[in-house]
Amino acid sequence: MTNPITAWIKSRMITYKDREDWMVERVSENSINAQKYADERHGPFMPHDVYRCECRTHPNFRPAAATSGYAGQEAGDAGSFRAMRYYQNGFATRRDEILTDIAKNG
């Protein structure tokens, strides 16, 4: 008669074949990921050593007014998502005006 706890542990243990299959899968995934990194690094949009120019440790994203007339408004923060949304909404409004004018006057 065997110990039920020991039998349960043995039934849950990973076999040698499972470990080898897992290692083969891991090595193949890593080689694919390494090739993806090499392709992305040498692609048309990523020149060589582009990561050296990246300064994430020194972010330069401070809200600054584009002009003093927009200071304190949504369009005042140059390069922000709020300013982009402000100008996109303005462009959409102007587009709708042009389309209604074309629909009226032909």
Stockholm file with secondary structure:
# STOCKHOLM 1.0

chainA/1-106         MTNPITAWIKSRMITYKDREDWMVERVSENSINAQKYADERHGPFMPHDVYRCECRTHPNFRPAAATSGYAGQEAGDAGSFRAMRYYQNGFATRRDEILTDIAKNG
#=GR chainA/1-106 SS CCCHHHHHHHHHSCCHHHHHHHHHHHHHHHHHHHHHHHHHHTSTTSCTTGGGGCCTTSCCCCCCBSSGGGTTSGGGBTTSHHHHHHHHHHHHHHHHHHHHHHHHHC
#=GC SS_cons         CCCHHHHHHHHHSCCHHHHHHHHHHHHHHHHHHHHHHHHHHTSTTSCTTGGGGCCTTSCCCCCCBSSGGGTTSGGGBTTSHHHHHHHHHHHHHHHHHHHHHHHHHC
//
